[in-house]
Amino acid sequence: MNFHVNVHVSIRWDSEKAYFRSMINKRNIMDTMKRNLTIILLLLLVLAEMKAQALPFRLSKGAGTFRLGIVAGDKSRWLDECELEKTGDRTYIIKDALLGIGKIRLMICPLTDTKGLLVEVSGSRLPENLSLCWAFGACNEDEALSGQGAVIFPEACRDNVFSDEENAFTVYYGASMALRVTQGIAPIGSELRLSDARRQTSPLELYHSGKKTDAPVISSLYSWNAKEKCYFCFYKQNAGADYNYFMLPQLFEKESKR
C-alpha cells in the first residue's frame, strides 16, 4: 500500500517538475523572441530610412535638404536630373552627357552618434575640369513643408540664418525660444555663398543668383579633382559628434561597416 502511494506521489512530483520546466522554457523562448523582434524592428526602421533616401537628400525632422550638381564649362546639371542607378541601399551611380563615358558614385551613410548623414563622392573616367556645385537649405520645423518637391523647397527656407567659416557652416532655424541648429561640412576649397532658392533651374543659376532673397540657401562651387574622393557631412552637433573635414574619411570608413 505504502509502495503504491510513494510511486503515485513520485510520479506526480516528476510530472509537476516537468510542467514547471516546460513553463520556464516557454517563458525563456518568449523573452528571446521579444528581444529578437525588437532588434529586427530597429533594423527595419534603419533600413527603411536609408531606402527612403533619394536625391536630393533630406535630413529627418526638417533639418535640411542637400542638393548636388555637376558643372562642365558653362553647362551644369543637378544630379537628381541625371540618369541614376541605385545599387543597394546606400549607393548611387550617376551617368550623364556632361560626364562623357565617366560615372559618379555616391555613397550615403547615416551617422551613429547623432542625426545626420555623410556622403562620399567618387568618380571614374571623368572629364577634366569638372566641378561640383551644391546647395543646402530648407531647414524648417514643418517637415512636410521642407520635404515638398524634388528641389530645396523655397518656402521652407524662410528665416534660415547661415553662418559660415571656410568650408563649414551652421544653419539656425525655428522659433527664437526653441532655436534649432544644423551643422554642415564641405570639401576644403569650397567657395561658400548665400544664394536664392527660388532660382534652381541649374546649379550655376543658383550659385550666381545672389543673396537678396526671402528664401536663402548656402551654395558652393568646388573644383573637384575627380581622382580623389570628397566628402560632405550634415548633422546635429552634440558631445559625441563634433567633426571637421579631416575626420570625415575615417568616420565614413567606420560608419560604412555598420
NORPETA-V699817 format. One record per residue. N is the residue number from 1. OMEGA is omega in whole degrees, 0 to 359 (* if undefined). BURIAL is I if it has 24 or more other ideal C-beta (glycine too) atoms within 12 Angstrom, else O. Layout:
# NORPETA-V699817
N/OMEGA/BURIAL + N/OMEGA/BURIAL
This chain:
# NORPETA-V699817
1/179/O + 2/179/O + 3/180/O + 4/178/O + 5/180/O + 6/179/O + 7/181/O + 8/179/O + 9/181/O + 10/180/O + 11/180/O + 12/180/O + 13/177/O + 14/179/O + 15/179/O + 16/178/O + 17/179/O + 18/179/O + 19/180/O + 20/177/O + 21/178/O + 22/179/O + 23/179/O + 24/179/O + 25/179/O + 26/180/O + 27/178/O + 28/179/O + 29/180/O + 30/179/O + 31/179/O + 32/179/O + 33/179/O + 34/179/O + 35/180/O + 36/179/O + 37/178/O + 38/179/O + 39/180/O + 40/180/O + 41/178/O + 42/179/O + 43/179/O + 44/178/O + 45/179/O + 46/180/O + 47/179/O + 48/180/O + 49/180/I + 50/179/I + 51/181/O + 52/180/O + 53/177/I + 54/179/O + 55/349/I + 56/184/I + 57/181/I + 58/173/I + 59/182/I + 60/177/I + 61/175/O + 62/185/I + 63/175/I + 64/178/I + 65/180/I + 66/179/I + 67/186/I + 68/180/I + 69/179/I + 70/180/I + 71/175/I + 72/185/I + 73/179/O + 74/178/O + 75/180/O + 76/180/I + 77/174/I + 78/181/I + 79/179/I + 80/175/I + 81/181/I + 82/173/I + 83/189/O + 84/176/I + 85/178/O + 86/180/O + 87/185/O + 88/184/O + 89/189/O + 90/191/I + 91/177/I + 92/173/I + 93/184/I + 94/175/I + 95/179/I + 96/179/I + 97/179/O + 98/180/I + 99/182/I + 100/179/O + 101/184/O + 102/179/I + 103/171/I + 104/180/I + 105/176/I + 106/173/I + 107/185/I + 108/177/I + 109/169/I + 110/182/I + 111/183/I + 112/188/O + 113/181/O + 114/174/I + 115/181/I + 116/179/I + 117/180/I + 118/184/I + 119/173/I + 120/180/I + 121/176/I + 122/182/I + 123/177/I + 124/177/O + 125/183/O + 126/178/I + 127/178/I + 128/177/O + 129/175/O + 130/179/I + 131/173/I + 132/175/I + 133/185/I + 134/178/I + 135/178/I + 136/179/I + 137/182/I + 138/173/I + 139/187/I + 140/180/I + 141/178/O + 142/186/O + 143/179/O + 144/179/O + 145/184/O + 146/182/I + 147/182/I + 148/174/O + 149/180/O + 150/181/O + 151/168/I + 152/191/I + 153/186/I + 154/183/I + 155/178/O + 156/182/I + 157/181/I + 158/177/I + 159/170/I + 160/180/I + 161/185/I + 162/171/I + 163/183/O + 164/176/I + 165/183/O + 166/185/O + 167/180/I + 168/180/I + 169/177/I + 170/176/I + 171/175/I + 172/180/O + 173/179/I + 174/180/I + 175/185/O + 176/180/O + 177/179/O + 178/185/O + 179/178/O + 180/187/I + 181/171/I + 182/179/I + 183/177/I + 184/177/I + 185/180/I + 186/179/I + 187/178/I + 188/184/O + 189/177/O + 190/179/I + 191/185/I + 192/176/I + 193/174/I + 194/181/I + 195/186/I + 196/182/I + 197/179/I + 198/182/I + 199/183/I + 200/179/I + 201/176/O + 202/177/I + 203/181/I + 204/177/I + 205/179/I + 206/184/I + 207/182/I + 208/188/O + 209/180/I + 210/187/O + 211/179/O + 212/185/O + 213/173/O + 214/180/O + 215/185/I + 216/169/I + 217/172/I + 218/182/I + 219/182/I + 220/172/I + 221/185/I + 222/178/I + 223/189/O + 224/168/I + 225/189/O + 226/177/I + 227/181/O + 228/174/O + 229/174/I + 230/190/I + 231/172/I + 232/180/I + 233/179/I + 234/192/I + 235/173/I + 236/184/I + 237/172/I + 238/185/O + 239/181/O + 240/183/O + 241/179/I + 242/194/O + 243/164/I + 244/189/O + 245/183/I + 246/179/O + 247/191/O + 248/179/I + 249/179/I + 250/177/O + 251/179/I + 252/180/I + 253/180/O + 254/185/O + 255/183/I + 256/179/I + 257/183/O + 258/*/O
